């Protein structure tokens, strides 16, 4: 039945898209593209894309422009966390921050880079396939605006920015917007939200706005993570650059927000105003990098349960040190709280990727069992910090953890 359905979708797709594409295209797995505009698509589109592939497209538009990527069609294996088949979009073509991960059949809004380069990567596993995707990239001016356009590099003060469709309609599902605000070297940035309405969640795990000092997503410089319907308190940057990222998932949407910014002299620099209650509970203050904080877990199993995005017990399979952090693979014994944690399955075995942000704390060793409590980033990967609650797992912990599992937070 799935094969028949996809065949029909493929025929339908050709008829719908042929009027939008200059000619029928033979899409290949990845490539290097440049120019004012062009198309990319999954290998063999509109036929089913092949299994076990990883295709990378590197896009460069003329200097002074930014890349705007619009999906014309998407049909990938559906999963709420996009763990199996998915398309990732990155800012830049080397070590850039991820602007979004997409799967299923819901088209995201236009995705915009902050510079003249963008990388798109499609990954498929060994199982269910779909017709794939087709997307168009265009070279846009940084200050261009329309209802579905968001993100970009902002350098003129004062200025403002908003979510797509504001104020007439809710923002779209599955949208990713990144604004890179740059002031002159001797100035800082003041940011205020006039209106704010983003899907509410106690830990802002779904739709949210993140603000960072500097020009990239860096947890050590994160000012706050916000959601709900209360405007965040005004923010003063500590540098001449600030990075604002808005993400919405594929479910509930809301009105969105309207924000204003202006540049100020460095003499007006003050301590950044603490985030309001909509900020995620474990936001790291930019003045204290996480790896310089005291290496000590705080509280108890009970007091940390509700404040954590995920709670699991498992065996450490690998622990690989990279720069100042450790990338840990954990074979799961039990899941007590999942949140948006991306859990991988191979046969009957479940595993998860966790980033220990600081190399020396908490210390975990291969082959040993632990209880992990931590936060989940936008990609679904777990994160633990020096004060995260991580401890050796003992069978006597099981009963209490099961009681916490049924606790209403």
Secondary structure as the mmCIF struct_conf table of DSSP 4:
data_model
#
loop_
_struct_conf.conf_type_id
_struct_conf.id
_struct_conf.beg_label_comp_id
_struct_conf.beg_label_asym_id
_struct_conf.beg_label_seq_id
_struct_conf.end_label_comp_id
_struct_conf.end_label_asym_id
_struct_conf.end_label_seq_id
HELX_RH_AL_P HELX_RH_AL_P1 UNK A 2 UNK A 17
TURN_TY1_P TURN_TY1_P1 UNK A 18 UNK A 20
BEND BEND1 UNK A 21 UNK A 23
BEND BEND2 UNK A 29 UNK A 29
STRN STRN1 UNK A 31 UNK A 34
BEND BEND3 UNK A 35 UNK A 36
STRN STRN2 UNK A 37 UNK A 41
TURN_TY1_P TURN_TY1_P2 UNK A 43 UNK A 46
BEND BEND4 UNK A 47 UNK A 47
HELX_LH_PP_P HELX_LH_PP_P1 UNK A 48 UNK A 50
BEND BEND5 UNK A 51 UNK A 52
STRN STRN3 UNK A 53 UNK A 60
TURN_TY1_P TURN_TY1_P3 UNK A 63 UNK A 64
STRN STRN4 UNK A 65 UNK A 75
TURN_TY1_P TURN_TY1_P4 UNK A 80 UNK A 81
BEND BEND6 UNK A 84 UNK A 85
STRN STRN5 UNK A 86 UNK A 91
BEND BEND7 UNK A 92 UNK A 95
HELX_LH_PP_P HELX_LH_PP_P2 UNK A 96 UNK A 97
STRN STRN6 UNK A 98 UNK A 102
TURN_TY1_P TURN_TY1_P5 UNK A 104 UNK A 105
HELX_LH_PP_P HELX_LH_PP_P3 UNK A 106 UNK A 108
STRN STRN7 UNK A 111 UNK A 112
BEND BEND8 UNK A 114 UNK A 116
STRN STRN8 UNK A 117 UNK A 124
BEND BEND9 UNK A 126 UNK A 127
STRN STRN9 UNK A 132 UNK A 141
TURN_TY1_P TURN_TY1_P6 UNK A 142 UNK A 143
TURN_TY1_P TURN_TY1_P7 UNK A 147 UNK A 148
STRN STRN10 UNK A 152 UNK A 154
BEND BEND10 UNK A 156 UNK A 158
STRN STRN11 UNK A 159 UNK A 162
TURN_TY1_P TURN_TY1_P8 UNK A 164 UNK A 168
BEND BEND11 UNK A 169 UNK A 169
HELX_LH_PP_P HELX_LH_PP_P4 UNK A 170 UNK A 172
TURN_TY1_P TURN_TY1_P9 UNK A 173 UNK A 174
STRN STRN12 UNK A 176 UNK A 182
TURN_TY1_P TURN_TY1_P10 UNK A 185 UNK A 186
STRN STRN13 UNK A 187 UNK A 197
STRN STRN14 UNK A 198 UNK A 198
TURN_TY1_P TURN_TY1_P11 UNK A 202 UNK A 203
BEND BEND12 UNK A 206 UNK A 207
STRN STRN15 UNK A 208 UNK A 213
BEND BEND13 UNK A 214 UNK A 216
HELX_RH_3T_P HELX_RH_3T_P1 UNK A 219 UNK A 221
STRN STRN16 UNK A 222 UNK A 226
STRN STRN17 UNK A 228 UNK A 228
BEND BEND14 UNK A 229 UNK A 230
HELX_LH_PP_P HELX_LH_PP_P5 UNK A 231 UNK A 234
STRN STRN18 UNK A 235 UNK A 236
BEND BEND15 UNK A 238 UNK A 240
STRN STRN19 UNK A 241 UNK A 247
BEND BEND16 UNK A 250 UNK A 251
STRN STRN20 UNK A 256 UNK A 265
HELX_RH_3T_P HELX_RH_3T_P2 UNK A 266 UNK A 268
HELX_LH_PP_P HELX_LH_PP_P6 UNK A 271 UNK A 275
TURN_TY1_P TURN_TY1_P12 UNK A 277 UNK A 278
BEND BEND17 UNK A 279 UNK A 279
TURN_TY1_P TURN_TY1_P13 UNK A 281 UNK A 282
HELX_LH_PP_P HELX_LH_PP_P7 UNK A 283 UNK A 285
TURN_TY1_P TURN_TY1_P14 UNK A 286 UNK A 287
BEND BEND18 UNK A 288 UNK A 288
HELX_RH_3T_P HELX_RH_3T_P3 UNK A 290 UNK A 292
BEND BEND19 UNK A 293 UNK A 293
BEND BEND20 UNK A 299 UNK A 299
HELX_RH_AL_P HELX_RH_AL_P2 UNK A 301 UNK A 305
TURN_TY1_P TURN_TY1_P15 UNK A 306 UNK A 307
BEND BEND21 UNK A 309 UNK A 309
STRN STRN21 UNK A 310 UNK A 322
TURN_TY1_P TURN_TY1_P16 UNK A 323 UNK A 324
STRN STRN22 UNK A 325 UNK A 337
TURN_TY1_P TURN_TY1_P17 UNK A 339 UNK A 340
STRN STRN23 UNK A 343 UNK A 346
TURN_TY1_P TURN_TY1_P18 UNK A 347 UNK A 348
STRN STRN24 UNK A 349 UNK A 356
BEND BEND22 UNK A 357 UNK A 357
STRN STRN25 UNK A 358 UNK A 358
TURN_TY1_P TURN_TY1_P19 UNK A 359 UNK A 360
STRN STRN26 UNK A 361 UNK A 361
BEND BEND23 UNK A 362 UNK A 362
TURN_TY1_P TURN_TY1_P20 UNK A 366 UNK A 367
STRN STRN27 UNK A 369 UNK A 376
TURN_TY1_P TURN_TY1_P21 UNK A 378 UNK A 379
BEND BEND24 UNK A 380 UNK A 380
STRN STRN28 UNK A 382 UNK A 384
TURN_TY1_P TURN_TY1_P22 UNK A 386 UNK A 387
BEND BEND25 UNK A 388 UNK A 388
STRN STRN29 UNK A 390 UNK A 392
TURN_TY1_P TURN_TY1_P23 UNK A 395 UNK A 396
HELX_RH_AL_P HELX_RH_AL_P3 UNK A 397 UNK A 405
TURN_TY1_P TURN_TY1_P24 UNK A 406 UNK A 406
#
